[in-house]
C-alpha cells in the first residue's frame, strides 16, 4: 500500500509539471502582449517606454526558456505570483474563490450519486419496462449540455414557478439550480455504469448463494450486490470531480456565482497568466487528491484488491 501511494505521489508531481508546462506554452500561443494586459489591456494606450518597463519588471523580455525555468522555480517554492489585472497575490484570489467551487462540486457529486443509485436500483428491479425507461433517462441526462440544462432549469423553477432564485444569492436556495445543472448529466453517466455493474453483481455466485440461504431481496441487494456495484462508480469519482470543476466554468458564469470557473474565464479574457496558471494547477491538484482518495476508498470497500497487490 505504501509503495502504491508513493508511486501515485510521484505520478502526481509529473502531472503537475506537465500541466504547468502546457499552460506556459498555451498562454504564449494566445495572440496579444502580456505587458499590455498588465497595463490595462489593448485600450490602455500604454507608451512604448511603459511597455518596456513592464517587460523588464516581469521578466517578459527574457528568452522563453528562461521565463519557463523561472516560473517552474517559483511554482516549486509555492509562489503563484501576483495577478496582472487585480494586482493581488494569486494565492489570495484562489483562497477566496476555491471554497465556493469545491462546495458546488461536492454537492453536485453527492446529488449525482444519489440520483444514479436511485435510478440503477429502480431500473434493475422493475422489469423490462423500468429497465428501458431507466436506460433512456440515463442516456438523455448524460447528453445534456450544461448551458442548455441551466437555461431550462432557470426558465422552469425561477421564472415560471418562482420557487428558486435564478442567480446565486449566497443562500442555500441559490445553490440548488447550479448543483442540479452539474449533477444531472453526471448522474446519467454514473447511472449507466452502476446499473450494468449491479446487474452483473446480481448474477454473481455470492449473490446466488445469499439467495439460496434464504436472505430477502432487499438484504441481498444492500448487503452484497450494491457494495460491489458501486466500485466502478467510486473509481470514476476522481474523473467526475475533474468534470465538475470544468463544468463550473459554464455554471458559475450563468448563475453569476463566484468561484474558480468565473475567475479562470475572466483571467483568460485579459490574459492574466499568473491567475490562469494558478487556477489550472489548483484544479489539477484537487483532481489528483480526489483520485488518490477514491483509489484508497475502493480498497476499503473491496479489501481483495489490496490483497491481490500484496501477493503481486
C-alpha positions as protocol buffer text, in pm:
chain_id: "A"
residue {
  index: 1
  type: UNK
  ca { x: 0 y: 0 z: 0 }
}
residue {
  index: 2
  type: UNK
  ca { x: 280 y: 244 z: 93 }
}
residue {
  index: 3
  type: UNK
  ca { x: 461 y: 166 z: -231 }
}
residue {
  index: 4
  type: UNK
  ca { x: 145 y: 234 z: -429 }
}
residue {
  index: 5
  type: UNK
  ca { x: 88 y: 567 z: -252 }
}
residue {
  index: 6
  type: UNK
  ca { x: 449 y: 674 z: -320 }
}
residue {
  index: 7
  type: UNK
  ca { x: 412 y: 581 z: -686 }
}
residue {
  index: 8
  type: UNK
  ca { x: 91 y: 781 z: -708 }
}
residue {
  index: 9
  type: UNK
  ca { x: 257 y: 1082 z: -544 }
}
residue {
  index: 10
  type: UNK
  ca { x: 543 y: 1061 z: -793 }
}
residue {
  index: 11
  type: UNK
  ca { x: 291 y: 1046 z: -1074 }
}
residue {
  index: 12
  type: UNK
  ca { x: 111 y: 1346 z: -925 }
}
residue {
  index: 13
  type: UNK
  ca { x: 429 y: 1554 z: -936 }
}
residue {
  index: 14
  type: UNK
  ca { x: 479 y: 1455 z: -1300 }
}
residue {
  index: 15
  type: UNK
  ca { x: 121 y: 1556 z: -1381 }
}
residue {
  index: 16
  type: UNK
  ca { x: 162 y: 1895 z: -1211 }
}
residue {
  index: 17
  type: UNK
  ca { x: 484 y: 1957 z: -1407 }
}
residue {
  index: 18
  type: UNK
  ca { x: 310 y: 1862 z: -1733 }
}
residue {
  index: 19
  type: UNK
  ca { x: 14 y: 2089 z: -1653 }
}
residue {
  index: 20
  type: UNK
  ca { x: 241 y: 2384 z: -1567 }
}
residue {
  index: 21
  type: UNK
  ca { x: 435 y: 2331 z: -1891 }
}
residue {
  index: 22
  type: UNK
  ca { x: 120 y: 2304 z: -2102 }
}
residue {
  index: 23
  type: UNK
  ca { x: -26 y: 2623 z: -1951 }
}
residue {
  index: 24
  type: UNK
  ca { x: 301 y: 2810 z: -2012 }
}
residue {
  index: 25
  type: UNK
  ca { x: 306 y: 2708 z: -2379 }
}
residue {
  index: 26
  type: UNK
  ca { x: -65 y: 2759 z: -2450 }
}
residue {
  index: 27
  type: UNK
  ca { x: -84 y: 3102 z: -2286 }
}
residue {
  index: 28
  type: UNK
  ca { x: 202 y: 3223 z: -2502 }
}
residue {
  index: 29
  type: UNK
  ca { x: 29 y: 3099 z: -2816 }
}
residue {
  index: 30
  type: UNK
  ca { x: -266 y: 3328 z: -2744 }
}
residue {
  index: 31
  type: UNK
  ca { x: -244 y: 3649 z: -2953 }
}
residue {
  index: 32
  type: UNK
  ca { x: -164 y: 3962 z: -2756 }
}
residue {
  index: 33
  type: UNK
  ca { x: 107 y: 4119 z: -2545 }
}
residue {
  index: 34
  type: UNK
  ca { x: 120 y: 4023 z: -2175 }
}
residue {
  index: 35
  type: UNK
  ca { x: 281 y: 4358 z: -2096 }
}
residue {
  index: 36
  type: UNK
  ca { x: -16 y: 4539 z: -2246 }
}
residue {
  index: 37
  type: UNK
  ca { x: -251 y: 4317 z: -2044 }
}
residue {
  index: 38
  type: UNK
  ca { x: -66 y: 4415 z: -1728 }
}
residue {
  index: 39
  type: UNK
  ca { x: -112 y: 4783 z: -1810 }
}
residue {
  index: 40
  type: UNK
  ca { x: -486 y: 4751 z: -1865 }
}
residue {
  index: 41
  type: UNK
  ca { x: -539 y: 4577 z: -2198 }
}
residue {
  index: 42
  type: UNK
  ca { x: -542 y: 4691 z: -2563 }
}
residue {
  index: 43
  type: UNK
  ca { x: -742 y: 5005 z: -2481 }
}
residue {
  index: 44
  type: UNK
  ca { x: -491 y: 5135 z: -2228 }
}
residue {
  index: 45
  type: UNK
  ca { x: -279 y: 5316 z: -2492 }
}
residue {
  index: 46
  type: UNK
  ca { x: 37 y: 5249 z: -2294 }
}
residue {
  index: 47
  type: UNK
  ca { x: 354 y: 5418 z: -2416 }
}
residue {
  index: 48
  type: UNK
  ca { x: 642 y: 5211 z: -2555 }
}
residue {
  index: 49
  type: UNK
  ca { x: 850 y: 5315 z: -2254 }
}
residue {
  index: 50
  type: UNK
  ca { x: 587 y: 5188 z: -2010 }
}
residue {
  index: 51
  type: UNK
  ca { x: 558 y: 4859 z: -2200 }
}
residue {
  index: 52
  type: UNK
  ca { x: 936 y: 4815 z: -2197 }
}
residue {
  index: 53
  type: UNK
  ca { x: 949 y: 4885 z: -1822 }
}
residue {
  index: 54
  type: UNK
  ca { x: 679 y: 4627 z: -1750 }
}
residue {
  index: 55
  type: UNK
  ca { x: 851 y: 4365 z: -1967 }
}
residue {
  index: 56
  type: UNK
  ca { x: 1173 y: 4419 z: -1771 }
}
residue {
  index: 57
  type: UNK
  ca { x: 995 y: 4415 z: -1433 }
}
residue {
  index: 58
  type: UNK
  ca { x: 814 y: 4086 z: -1502 }
}
residue {
  index: 59
  type: UNK
  ca { x: 1097 y: 3924 z: -1697 }
}
residue {
  index: 60
  type: UNK
  ca { x: 896 y: 3920 z: -2019 }
}
residue {
  index: 61
  type: UNK
  ca { x: 1198 y: 4046 z: -2213 }
}
residue {
  index: 62
  type: UNK
  ca { x: 1389 y: 3728 z: -2128 }
}
residue {
  index: 63
  type: UNK
  ca { x: 1410 y: 3427 z: -2363 }
}
residue {
  index: 64
  type: UNK
  ca { x: 1115 y: 3187 z: -2332 }
}
residue {
  index: 65
  type: UNK
  ca { x: 1334 y: 2913 z: -2183 }
}
residue {
  index: 66
  type: UNK
  ca { x: 1450 y: 3148 z: -1908 }
}
residue {
  index: 67
  type: UNK
  ca { x: 1090 y: 3257 z: -1839 }
}
residue {
  index: 68
  type: UNK
  ca { x: 985 y: 2891 z: -1823 }
}
residue {
  index: 69
  type: UNK
  ca { x: 1259 y: 2793 z: -1578 }
}
residue {
  index: 70
  type: UNK
  ca { x: 1191 y: 3096 z: -1359 }
}
residue {
  index: 71
  type: UNK
  ca { x: 821 y: 3008 z: -1349 }
}
residue {
  index: 72
  type: UNK
  ca { x: 892 y: 2644 z: -1259 }
}
residue {
  index: 73
  type: UNK
  ca { x: 1126 y: 2752 z: -980 }
}
residue {
  index: 74
  type: UNK
  ca { x: 868 y: 2993 z: -841 }
}
residue {
  index: 75
  type: UNK
  ca { x: 593 y: 2731 z: -854 }
}
residue {
  index: 76
  type: UNK
  ca { x: 819 y: 2475 z: -684 }
}
residue {
  index: 77
  type: UNK
  ca { x: 851 y: 2719 z: -392 }
}
residue {
  index: 78
  type: UNK
  ca { x: 473 y: 2757 z: -376 }
}
residue {
  index: 79
  type: UNK
  ca { x: 482 y: 3112 z: -514 }
}
residue {
  index: 80
  type: UNK
  ca { x: 194 y: 3156 z: -759 }
}
residue {
  index: 81
  type: UNK
  ca { x: 283 y: 3518 z: -832 }
}
residue {
  index: 82
  type: UNK
  ca { x: 65 y: 3828 z: -849 }
}
residue {
  index: 83
  type: UNK
  ca { x: -235 y: 3886 z: -1073 }
}
residue {
  index: 84
  type: UNK
  ca { x: -160 y: 4115 z: -1365 }
}
residue {
  index: 85
  type: UNK
  ca { x: -508 y: 4268 z: -1368 }
}
residue {
  index: 86
  type: UNK
  ca { x: -602 y: 4273 z: -998 }
}
residue {
  index: 87
  type: UNK
  ca { x: -255 y: 4342 z: -851 }
}
residue {
  index: 88
  type: UNK
  ca { x: -337 y: 4084 z: -584 }
}
residue {
  index: 89
  type: UNK
  ca { x: -142 y: 3769 z: -490 }
}
residue {
  index: 90
  type: UNK
  ca { x: -281 y: 3474 z: -683 }
}
residue {
  index: 91
  type: UNK
  ca { x: -283 y: 3261 z: -368 }
}
residue {
  index: 92
  type: UNK
  ca { x: -518 y: 3513 z: -205 }
}
residue {
  index: 93
  type: UNK
  ca { x: -751 y: 3511 z: -508 }
}
residue {
  index: 94
  type: UNK
  ca { x: -763 y: 3132 z: -512 }
}
residue {
  index: 95
  type: UNK
  ca { x: -818 y: 3120 z: -137 }
}
residue {
  index: 96
  type: UNK
  ca { x: -1124 y: 3340 z: -179 }
}
residue {
  index: 97
  type: UNK
  ca { x: -1270 y: 3158 z: -482 }
}
residue {
  index: 98
  type: UNK
  ca { x: -1178 y: 2793 z: -420 }
}
residue {
  index: 99
  type: UNK
  ca { x: -1420 y: 2718 z: -130 }
}
residue {
  index: 100
  type: UNK
  ca { x: -1727 y: 2812 z: -336 }
}
residue {
  index: 101
  type: UNK
  ca { x: -1626 y: 2592 z: -629 }
}
residue {
  index: 102
  type: UNK
  ca { x: -1535 y: 2299 z: -403 }
}
residue {
  index: 103
  type: UNK
  ca { x: -1869 y: 2327 z: -222 }
}
residue {
  index: 104
  type: UNK
  ca { x: -2056 y: 2327 z: -554 }
}
residue {
  index: 105
  type: UNK
  ca { x: -1855 y: 2030 z: -682 }
}
residue {
  index: 106
  type: UNK
  ca { x: -1907 y: 1825 z: -363 }
}
residue {
  index: 107
  type: UNK
  ca { x: -2281 y: 1896 z: -359 }
}
residue {
  index: 108
  type: UNK
  ca { x: -2313 y: 1810 z: -729 }
}
residue {
  index: 109
  type: UNK
  ca { x: -2115 y: 1487 z: -688 }
}
residue {
  index: 110
  type: UNK
  ca { x: -2331 y: 1386 z: -390 }
}
residue {
  index: 111
  type: UNK
  ca { x: -2653 y: 1464 z: -579 }
}
residue {
  index: 112
  type: UNK
  ca { x: -2527 y: 1276 z: -886 }
}
residue {
  index: 113
  type: UNK
  ca { x: -2452 y: 969 z: -674 }
}
residue {
  index: 114
  type: UNK
  ca { x: -2798 y: 976 z: -513 }
}
residue {
  index: 115
  type: UNK
  ca { x: -2974 y: 1012 z: -849 }
}
residue {
  index: 116
  type: UNK
  ca { x: -2757 y: 745 z: -1013 }
}
residue {
  index: 117
  type: UNK
  ca { x: -2808 y: 493 z: -731 }
}
residue {
  index: 118
  type: UNK
  ca { x: -3183 y: 554 z: -722 }
}
residue {
  index: 119
  type: UNK
  ca { x: -3215 y: 507 z: -1099 }
}
residue {
  index: 120
  type: UNK
  ca { x: -2993 y: 196 z: -1101 }
}
residue {
  index: 121
  type: UNK
  ca { x: -3183 y: 30 z: -815 }
}
residue {
  index: 122
  type: UNK
  ca { x: -3524 y: 110 z: -963 }
}
residue {
  index: 123
  type: UNK
  ca { x: -3441 y: 8 z: -1321 }
}
residue {
  index: 124
  type: UNK
  ca { x: -3290 y: -328 z: -1216 }
}
residue {
  index: 125
  type: UNK
  ca { x: -3591 y: -423 z: -1006 }
}
residue {
  index: 126
  type: UNK
  ca { x: -3890 y: -304 z: -1208 }
}
residue {
  index: 127
  type: UNK
  ca { x: -3877 y: -541 z: -1505 }
}
residue {
  index: 128
  type: UNK
  ca { x: -3806 y: -473 z: -1871 }
}
residue {
  index: 129
  type: UNK
  ca { x: -4015 y: -157 z: -1891 }
}
residue {
  index: 130
  type: UNK
  ca { x: -3837 y: 0 z: -1594 }
}
residue {
  index: 131
  type: UNK
  ca { x: -3500 y: -104 z: -1739 }
}
residue {
  index: 132
  type: UNK
  ca { x: -3584 y: 56 z: -2074 }
}
residue {
  index: 133
  type: UNK
  ca { x: -3714 y: 376 z: -1914 }
}
residue {
  index: 134
  type: UNK
  ca { x: -3417 y: 397 z: -1678 }
}
residue {
  index: 135
  type: UNK
  ca { x: -3169 y: 343 z: -1961 }
}
residue {
  index: 136
  type: UNK
  ca { x: -3341 y: 611 z: -2170 }
}
residue {
  index: 137
  type: UNK
  ca { x: -3334 y: 859 z: -1882 }
}
residue {
  index: 138
  type: UNK
  ca { x: -2965 y: 792 z: -1818 }
}
residue {
  index: 139
  type: UNK
  ca { x: -2868 y: 835 z: -2184 }
}
residue {
  index: 140
  type: UNK
  ca { x: -3072 y: 1154 z: -2215 }
}
residue {
  index: 141
  type: UNK
  ca { x: -2933 y: 1305 z: -1894 }
}
residue {
  index: 142
  type: UNK
  ca { x: -2573 y: 1223 z: -1987 }
}
residue {
  index: 143
  type: UNK
  ca { x: -2611 y: 1405 z: -2321 }
}
residue {
  index: 144
  type: UNK
  ca { x: -2750 y: 1731 z: -2179 }
}
residue {
  index: 145
  type: UNK
  ca { x: -2517 y: 2033 z: -2222 }
}
residue {
  index: 146
  type: UNK
  ca { x: -2472 y: 2238 z: -1907 }
}
residue {
  index: 147
  type: UNK
  ca { x: -2568 y: 2570 z: -2067 }
}
residue {
  index: 148
  type: UNK
  ca { x: -2892 y: 2426 z: -2211 }
}
residue {
  index: 149
  type: UNK
  ca { x: -2988 y: 2250 z: -1888 }
}
residue {
  index: 150
  type: UNK
  ca { x: -2918 y: 2564 z: -1685 }
}
residue {
  index: 151
  type: UNK
  ca { x: -3142 y: 2767 z: -1915 }
}
residue {
  index: 152
  type: UNK
  ca { x: -3428 y: 2517 z: -1882 }
}
residue {
  index: 153
  type: UNK
  ca { x: -3397 y: 2495 z: -1503 }
}
residue {
  index: 154
  type: UNK
  ca { x: -3398 y: 2874 z: -1471 }
}
residue {
  index: 155
  type: UNK
  ca { x: -3700 y: 2904 z: -1703 }
}
residue {
  index: 156
  type: UNK
  ca { x: -3900 y: 2643 z: -1510 }
}
residue {
  index: 157
  type: UNK
  ca { x: -3804 y: 2683 z: -1143 }
}
residue {
  index: 158
  type: UNK
  ca { x: -3702 y: 3051 z: -1131 }
}
residue {
  index: 159
  type: UNK
  ca { x: -3914 y: 3225 z: -1396 }
}
residue {
  index: 160
  type: UNK
  ca { x: -4232 y: 3014 z: -1426 }
}
residue {
  index: 161
  type: UNK
  ca { x: -4271 y: 2863 z: -1079 }
}
residue {
  index: 162
  type: UNK
  ca { x: -4067 y: 3123 z: -884 }
}
residue {
  index: 163
  type: UNK
  ca { x: -3950 y: 2854 z: -643 }
}
residue {
  index: 164
  type: UNK
  ca { x: -3577 y: 2926 z: -665 }
}
residue {
  index: 165
  type: UNK
  ca { x: -3356 y: 3229 z: -741 }
}
residue {
  index: 166
  type: UNK
  ca { x: -3213 y: 3245 z: -1096 }
}
residue {
  index: 167
  type: UNK
  ca { x: -2871 y: 3358 z: -973 }
}
residue {
  index: 168
  type: UNK
  ca { x: -2653 y: 3290 z: -673 }
}
residue {
  index: 169
  type: UNK
  ca { x: -2778 y: 3477 z: -367 }
}
residue {
  index: 170
  type: UNK
  ca { x: -2543 y: 3340 z: -104 }
}
residue {
  index: 171
  type: UNK
  ca { x: -2827 y: 3137 z: 49 }
}
residue {
  index: 172
  type: UNK
  ca { x: -2875 y: 2757 z: 30 }
}
residue {
  index: 173
  type: UNK
  ca { x: -3160 y: 2810 z: -218 }
}
residue {
  index: 174
  type: UNK
  ca { x: -2915 y: 2975 z: -457 }
}
residue {
  index: 175
  type: UNK
  ca { x: -2712 y: 2652 z: -469 }
}
residue {
  index: 176
  type: UNK
  ca { x: -2996 y: 2427 z: -586 }
}
residue {
  index: 177
  type: UNK
  ca { x: -3006 y: 2512 z: -958 }
}
residue {
  index: 178
  type: UNK
  ca { x: -2626 y: 2523 z: -1008 }
}
residue {
  index: 179
  type: UNK
  ca { x: -2596 y: 2190 z: -825 }
}
residue {
  index: 180
  type: UNK
  ca { x: -2865 y: 2024 z: -1038 }
}
residue {
  index: 181
  type: UNK
  ca { x: -2713 y: 2165 z: -1357 }
}
residue {
  index: 182
  type: UNK
  ca { x: -2385 y: 1992 z: -1280 }
}
residue {
  index: 183
  type: UNK
  ca { x: -2533 y: 1679 z: -1119 }
}
residue {
  index: 184
  type: UNK
  ca { x: -2794 y: 1565 z: -1374 }
}
residue {
  index: 185
  type: UNK
  ca { x: -2559 y: 1493 z: -1670 }
}
residue {
  index: 186
  type: UNK
  ca { x: -2308 y: 1325 z: -1439 }
}
residue {
  index: 187
  type: UNK
  ca { x: -2586 y: 1117 z: -1279 }
}
residue {
  index: 188
  type: UNK
  ca { x: -2683 y: 991 z: -1624 }
}
residue {
  index: 189
  type: UNK
  ca { x: -2331 y: 865 z: -1687 }
}
residue {
  index: 190
  type: UNK
  ca { x: -2279 y: 717 z: -1339 }
}
residue {
  index: 191
  type: UNK
  ca { x: -2625 y: 558 z: -1353 }
}
residue {
  index: 192
  type: UNK
  ca { x: -2536 y: 366 z: -1668 }
}
residue {
  index: 193
  type: UNK
  ca { x: -2214 y: 238 z: -1512 }
}
residue {
  index: 194
  type: UNK
  ca { x: -2377 y: 136 z: -1183 }
}
residue {
  index: 195
  type: UNK
  ca { x: -2680 y: -25 z: -1347 }
}
residue {
  index: 196
  type: UNK
  ca { x: -2459 y: -255 z: -1553 }
}
residue {
  index: 197
  type: UNK
  ca { x: -2241 y: -332 z: -1250 }
}
residue {
  index: 198
  type: UNK
  ca { x: -2547 y: -405 z: -1037 }
}
residue {
  index: 199
  type: UNK
  ca { x: -2688 y: -642 z: -1300 }
}
residue {
  index: 200
  type: UNK
  ca { x: -2355 y: -827 z: -1311 }
}
residue {
  index: 201
  type: UNK
  ca { x: -2337 y: -841 z: -931 }
}
residue {
  index: 202
  type: UNK
  ca { x: -2691 y: -981 z: -905 }
}
residue {
  index: 203
  type: UNK
  ca { x: -2585 y: -1273 z: -1125 }
}
residue {
  index: 204
  type: UNK
  ca { x: -2262 y: -1342 z: -935 }
}
residue {
  index: 205
  type: UNK
  ca { x: -2212 y: -1661 z: -728 }
}
residue {
  index: 206
  type: UNK
  ca { x: -2203 y: -1485 z: -389 }
}
residue {
  index: 207
  type: UNK
  ca { x: -2542 y: -1323 z: -454 }
}
residue {
  index: 208
  type: UNK
  ca { x: -2692 y: -1651 z: -574 }
}
residue {
  index: 209
  type: UNK
  ca { x: -2555 y: -1818 z: -260 }
}
residue {
  index: 210
  type: UNK
  ca { x: -2712 y: -1549 z: -40 }
}
residue {
  index: 211
  type: UNK
  ca { x: -3048 y: -1606 z: -205 }
}
residue {
  index: 212
  type: UNK
  ca { x: -3009 y: -1980 z: -157 }
}
residue {
  index: 213
  type: UNK
  ca { x: -2958 y: -1917 z: 217 }
}
residue {
  index: 214
  type: UNK
  ca { x: -3299 y: -1752 z: 224 }
}
residue {
  index: 215
  type: UNK
  ca { x: -3196 y: -1387 z: 251 }
}
residue {
  index: 216
  type: UNK
  ca { x: -3455 y: -1136 z: 135 }
}
residue {
  index: 217
  type: UNK
  ca { x: -3414 y: -945 z: -190 }
}
residue {
  index: 218
  type: UNK
  ca { x: -3359 y: -613 z: -11 }
}
residue {
  index: 219
  type: UNK
  ca { x: -3085 y: -761 z: 207 }
}
residue {
  index: 220
  type: UNK
  ca { x: -2921 y: -930 z: -90 }
}
residue {
  index: 221
  type: UNK
  ca { x: -2908 y: -604 z: -285 }
}
residue {
  index: 222
  type: UNK
  ca { x: -2800 y: -381 z: 3 }
}
residue {
  index: 223
  type: UNK
  ca { x: -2555 y: -616 z: 176 }
}
residue {
  index: 224
  type: UNK
  ca { x: -2398 y: -799 z: -117 }
}
residue {
  index: 225
  type: UNK
  ca { x: -2474 y: -669 z: -466 }
}
residue {
  index: 226
  type: UNK
  ca { x: -2471 y: -295 z: -406 }
}
residue {
  index: 227
  type: UNK
  ca { x: -2132 y: -290 z: -235 }
}
residue {
  index: 228
  type: UNK
  ca { x: -1970 y: -444 z: -543 }
}
residue {
  index: 229
  type: UNK
  ca { x: -2183 y: -249 z: -789 }
}
residue {
  index: 230
  type: UNK
  ca { x: -2065 y: 89 z: -660 }
}
residue {
  index: 231
  type: UNK
  ca { x: -1694 y: 12 z: -707 }
}
residue {
  index: 232
  type: UNK
  ca { x: -1680 y: 131 z: -1072 }
}
residue {
  index: 233
  type: UNK
  ca { x: -1864 y: 447 z: -971 }
}
residue {
  index: 234
  type: UNK
  ca { x: -1622 y: 512 z: -686 }
}
residue {
  index: 235
  type: UNK
  ca { x: -1328 y: 459 z: -922 }
}
residue {
  index: 236
  type: UNK
  ca { x: -1478 y: 717 z: -1158 }
}
residue {
  index: 237
  type: UNK
  ca { x: -1531 y: 975 z: -885 }
}
residue {
  index: 238
  type: UNK
  ca { x: -1187 y: 1126 z: -942 }
}
residue {
  index: 239
  type: UNK
  ca { x: -1267 y: 1181 z: -1309 }
}
residue {
  index: 240
  type: UNK
  ca { x: -1615 y: 1303 z: -1211 }
}
residue {
  index: 241
  type: UNK
  ca { x: -1469 y: 1563 z: -976 }
}
residue {
  index: 242
  type: UNK
  ca { x: -1248 y: 1699 z: -1254 }
}
residue {
  index: 243
  type: UNK
  ca { x: -1550 y: 1702 z: -1484 }
}
residue {
  index: 244
  type: UNK
  ca { x: -1746 y: 1905 z: -1229 }
}
residue {
  index: 245
  type: UNK
  ca { x: -1465 y: 2157 z: -1183 }
}
residue {
  index: 246
  type: UNK
  ca { x: -1454 y: 2201 z: -1561 }
}
residue {
  index: 247
  type: UNK
  ca { x: -1831 y: 2240 z: -1578 }
}
residue {
  index: 248
  type: UNK
  ca { x: -1812 y: 2507 z: -1310 }
}
residue {
  index: 249
  type: UNK
  ca { x: -1674 y: 2750 z: -1572 }
}
residue {
  index: 250
  type: UNK
  ca { x: -2011 y: 2747 z: -1750 }
}
residue {
  index: 251
  type: UNK
  ca { x: -2233 y: 2709 z: -1444 }
}
residue {
  index: 252
  type: UNK
  ca { x: -2071 y: 2981 z: -1235 }
}
residue {
  index: 253
  type: UNK
  ca { x: -2092 y: 3221 z: -1529 }
}
residue {
  index: 254
  type: UNK
  ca { x: -2460 y: 3151 z: -1600 }
}
residue {
  index: 255
  type: UNK
  ca { x: -2567 y: 3171 z: -1235 }
}
residue {
  index: 256
  type: UNK
  ca { x: -2336 y: 3466 z: -1155 }
}
residue {
  index: 257
  type: UNK
  ca { x: -2174 y: 3259 z: -883 }
}
residue {
  index: 258
  type: UNK
  ca { x: -1822 y: 3342 z: -760 }
}
residue {
  index: 259
  type: UNK
  ca { x: -1569 y: 3064 z: -796 }
}
residue {
  index: 260
  type: UNK
  ca { x: -1271 y: 2928 z: -986 }
}
residue {
  index: 261
  type: UNK
  ca { x: -1470 y: 2893 z: -1308 }
}
residue {
  index: 262
  type: UNK
  ca { x: -1557 y: 3260 z: -1340 }
}
residue {
  index: 263
  type: UNK
  ca { x: -1209 y: 3357 z: -1221 }
}
residue {
  index: 264
  type: UNK
  ca { x: -1049 y: 3144 z: -1493 }
}
residue {
  index: 265
  type: UNK
  ca { x: -1275 y: 3284 z: -1764 }
}
residue {
  index: 266
  type: UNK
  ca { x: -1202 y: 3642 z: -1660 }
}
residue {
  index: 267
  type: UNK
  ca { x: -827 y: 3573 z: -1641 }
}
residue {
  index: 268
  type: UNK
  ca { x: -816 y: 3418 z: -1989 }
}
residue {
  index: 269
  type: UNK
  ca { x: -1008 y: 3716 z: -2129 }
}
residue {
  index: 270
  type: UNK
  ca { x: -748 y: 3966 z: -2003 }
}
residue {
  index: 271
  type: UNK
  ca { x: -451 y: 3729 z: -2049 }
}
residue {
  index: 272
  type: UNK
  ca { x: -375 y: 3721 z: -1677 }
}
residue {
  index: 273
  type: UNK
  ca { x: -108 y: 3449 z: -1693 }
}
residue {
  index: 274
  type: UNK
  ca { x: -43 y: 3401 z: -1317 }
}
residue {
  index: 275
  type: UNK
  ca { x: -414 y: 3358 z: -1239 }
}
residue {
  index: 276
  type: UNK
  ca { x: -469 y: 3116 z: -1529 }
}
residue {
  index: 277
  type: UNK
  ca { x: -168 y: 2912 z: -1418 }
}
residue {
  index: 278
  type: UNK
  ca { x: -280 y: 2912 z: -1055 }
}
residue {
  index: 279
  type: UNK
  ca { x: -638 y: 2806 z: -1130 }
}
residue {
  index: 280
  type: UNK
  ca { x: -531 y: 2524 z: -1361 }
}
residue {
  index: 281
  type: UNK
  ca { x: -270 y: 2395 z: -1116 }
}
residue {
  index: 282
  type: UNK
  ca { x: -510 y: 2403 z: -821 }
}
residue {
  index: 283
  type: UNK
  ca { x: -771 y: 2223 z: -1029 }
}
residue {
  index: 284
  type: UNK
  ca { x: -517 y: 1958 z: -1129 }
}
residue {
  index: 285
  type: UNK
  ca { x: -407 y: 1920 z: -766 }
}
residue {
  index: 286
  type: UNK
  ca { x: -768 y: 1879 z: -650 }
}
residue {
  index: 287
  type: UNK
  ca { x: -822 y: 1614 z: -918 }
}
residue {
  index: 288
  type: UNK
  ca { x: -509 y: 1427 z: -807 }
}
residue {
  index: 289
  type: UNK
  ca { x: -610 y: 1434 z: -439 }
}
residue {
  index: 290
  type: UNK
  ca { x: -963 y: 1310 z: -512 }
}
residue {
  index: 291
  type: UNK
  ca { x: -832 y: 1038 z: -744 }
}
residue {
  index: 292
  type: UNK
  ca { x: -590 y: 916 z: -476 }
}
residue {
  index: 293
  type: UNK
  ca { x: -867 y: 922 z: -215 }
}
residue {
  index: 294
  type: UNK
  ca { x: -1104 y: 722 z: -436 }
}
residue {
  index: 295
  type: UNK
  ca { x: -827 y: 474 z: -511 }
}
residue {
  index: 296
  type: UNK
  ca { x: -780 y: 415 z: -139 }
}
residue {
  index: 297
  type: UNK
  ca { x: -1157 y: 403 z: -81 }
}
residue {
  index: 298
  type: UNK
  ca { x: -1204 y: 126 z: -337 }
}
residue {
  index: 299
  type: UNK
  ca { x: -959 y: -86 z: -138 }
}
residue {
  index: 300
  type: UNK
  ca { x: -1155 y: -21 z: 180 }
}
residue {
  index: 301
  type: UNK
  ca { x: -1479 y: -125 z: 10 }
}
residue {
  index: 302
  type: UNK
  ca { x: -1319 y: -430 z: -152 }
}
residue {
  index: 303
  type: UNK
  ca { x: -1015 y: -549 z: 52 }
}
residue {
  index: 304
  type: UNK
  ca { x: -947 y: -818 z: -210 }
}
residue {
  index: 305
  type: UNK
  ca { x: -782 y: -551 z: -428 }
}
residue {
  index: 306
  type: UNK
  ca { x: -524 y: -476 z: -159 }
}
residue {
  index: 307
  type: UNK
  ca { x: -460 y: -847 z: -102 }
}
residue {
  index: 308
  type: UNK
  ca { x: -403 y: -904 z: -473 }
}
residue {
  index: 309
  type: UNK
  ca { x: -146 y: -622 z: -481 }
}
residue {
  index: 310
  type: UNK
  ca { x: 28 y: -764 z: -173 }
}
residue {
  index: 311
  type: UNK
  ca { x: 55 y: -1104 z: -342 }
}
residue {
  index: 312
  type: UNK
  ca { x: 180 y: -945 z: -664 }
}
